[in-house]
């Protein structure tokens, strides 16, 4: 079997992550898509006014890179509006919130290390 290296969002199953509202993720780079052992990359879409409720990711760092739209991110008493081209880092175990603001859907890349591999079958829909 030939190893896979390239992935488009339309080639992977969408899922709604736990502790999020109005959010659809597509796992691009992960153990089950390309065999990545140390990194997971998701393409996420967040509806206006929706996003991540307060939560954390024990044992894994998370980074986000905004592709389109605007979000308000909150962590450790700091709040910032992010626009396309901005990035945020959420250290392992640190509670954070991300909310889509404005009238357009948000498009974001989400990166985890090590891979999160949240089970879509167990996630809130």
Secondary structure, 3 states (H helix, E strand, C coil): CCCCCCCCHHHCCEECCCCEEEEEEEEEECCCCCCCCCCEEEEEEEEEEEEEEEECCCCCEEEEEEEECEEEEEECCEEEEEECCCEEEECCCCCEEEEEECCCCEEEEEEEECCCCCCHHHCCC
